[in-house]
Amino acid sequence: MIKYSVIIPVYNSKETLSPCLAAIKKQASRQTEIIVVDDCSTQKGIKEIAKYFTPNFFQLRKNIGAGKVRNFGAKKAKGEWLIFIDSDVVISDNFFKGVFRKLEHFPHDACLQGVYSWQTPIGSIYSQYKNLYYYYNFFYRIKKKKYSYLSSHCFILRKEAFEEVGGFNPQIKGVSEDADLGFRLFQKGYSVILDTKLLVTHLKNFSLSSLLKNDAKLSFAKVKHILRNIHKKDSDRLVVVSGGRMSEMYPIIGSVLLSPIILVVLLLSVFFQNSIFLLLLVLLLFAFALLNFNFIKFIGDKKGTLYLLKIIPIFYLDMLSAFFGTMIGVVDYFLFARRY
C-alpha cells in the first residue's frame, strides 16, 4: 500500500534530475511512489532519465508553471502524504528515515519543511552565495520551530490538507506560489514545522546575470503576493524574504531600499568628485553593512574574510536587482492592474 507520494516537477533540469532521483530511489521504501511531471521541457532525454527511476512519469503538452505541475502530480498521487521535492536538489543521507520517523506522530494541523544546505558542489561563487543567502535568511536565523513560511524545494504535508486549501494557486505561473500556499495553509489553522535535519543540497548553477534575473523575478512576484494579501487577516505572516514575520524582514527591506540610493550617490561622487558625496557614500555603505551585520558575520565564519570580500559586491547587486524587480511589480500591480 502506497503511503508516501514523492512529487518532482521538472522543467529543463536534465543535468540535475538524475542525481535527484538516484538519491530518492536509494532511500525510498516499498510504501513510497515517485511521481515525475515534466512541464513541457525543451531539453531531450528527460523522459529516459525519469523512466529509469520510476514508471510514474508524465509529460505535459504545454508549459503551465510549477504550481500547476505540482497540482497535477498531487492528483495522480496515491499516498496519504505528499512529499514535494524540486528536481535541482539532492536529499541528504537518511533523509527519508528521518521523515518517516517524524511523520509517525506528526500533528494533524502541520506541514514539515526541509532545509537547503549552505554548501553546494557547484563551483560558481554566485551559486555558493545564493545557498548561503537562502540558508541564513530562511532557516539559520529562525529560532522558532513553528512558522508560516513554506518553500517548495522540499516540504511535506497530508494530501487532505493540500486539497483543503485547493493546492497551489493556478493563477500563479511564475514564482512565489509556495509563499502563497504557506499563507493560505496558515489561515486555515496549519503551521509549518521546520526541521533543520532534513537537509537537501541545491544544484542550481547560477551566473551573475541569471542570479540577478532570478531574484528580480522573485521580488516582482513577492511584492504582488504582499499587495494581494496585505489587507487580509494575519497579514503579518506574509513571509516572503525571511522565515519570520513581516516585521522581521526589516534588514532586507532596508538593504533593498538603500541599494539604489548608494548607486546614485556613487555616480554623483564620481561625476562631481565632491568630498560631501564621498562622505555620504561612506555613511550609506556603513548603514548597509550594519543592517546586514549578522549575515556578513555568518558568511565570514563559514567561508573566511577573503571569501566574504568577494561576496559583498554580489550581495549588493542582488539587493539592487531586488529593488528594480519590486518597483516594476508595484507599477504592474497598480498601473496595469495585473495581480499575478
Secondary structure by P-SEA (a helix, b strand, c coil): cccbbbbbbbccccccaaaaaaaaaacccccbbbbbbbccccccaaaaaaaacccbbbbbcccccaaaaaaaaaaaccccbbbbbccccccccaaaaaaaaaaccccccbbbbbbbbcccccccaaaaaaaaaaaaacccccccccccccccccccccaaaaaaaccccccccccaaaaaaaaaaaaabbbbbbbccbbbbbcccccaaaaaaaaaaaaaaaaaaaaaccccccccccccccccccccaaaaaaaaaaaaaaaaaaaaaaacccaaaaaaaaaaaaaaaaaaaaaaaaaaacccaaaaaaaaaaaaaaaaaaaaaaaaaaaaaccccccc
